Amino acid sequence: MDYDIDKAAEFALALMYLTFHDQSEFDTSCRAWKGIDFEVMDYLYQQGLIDDPVNKNKSVVVTPEGVSKAEALFETLLMNSTQKNQ
């Protein structure tokens, strides 16, 4: 299937925001479930937004840059317009 990997990665990162866990007040990285297409996960890794997804864990570490970008993309792509203004 031919698709825009940049757009797919943006939507994937925004959706991963919903599954963030293990965040610490001392560390700006966190973990997210990695039920996303392998090609997209590799792309996010190459962009420095997540750590290497190739492991036996069911979650992946999202870098501090990835956390910031995921939050911004989530607000832009998935928030209701009424919630954005609150």
Residue pairs with C-beta under 8 A, 6 or more apart in sequence:
5 39
5 40
5 43
8 37
8 40
8 43
9 40
9 43
9 44
9 47
9 49
10 73
10 77
11 73
11 77
12 36
12 37
12 40
12 41
12 44
13 44
13 49
13 66
13 69
13 70
13 73
14 70
14 73
14 74
14 76
14 77
14 78
15 36
15 78
16 32
16 33
16 34
16 36
16 62
16 70
17 32
17 70
17 71
17 73
17 74
18 74
19 32
19 33
19 59
20 30
20 31
20 32
20 62
20 67
20 70
21 30
21 31
21 32
21 59
22 30
22 31
22 59
23 30
24 30
28 64
28 67
29 61
29 62
29 63
29 64
29 66
29 67
30 61
30 62
30 67
31 59
31 60
31 61
31 62
32 50
32 59
32 60
32 62
32 70
33 58
33 59
34 41
34 53
34 57
34 58
34 59
34 60
35 58
38 53
41 50
41 53
41 60
42 53
44 50
44 53
44 66
45 51
45 52
45 53
48 63
48 65
48 66
49 62
49 63
49 65
49 66
49 69
49 70
50 60
50 61
50 62
50 63
50 66
51 60
51 61
51 62
51 63
53 60
62 70
75 84
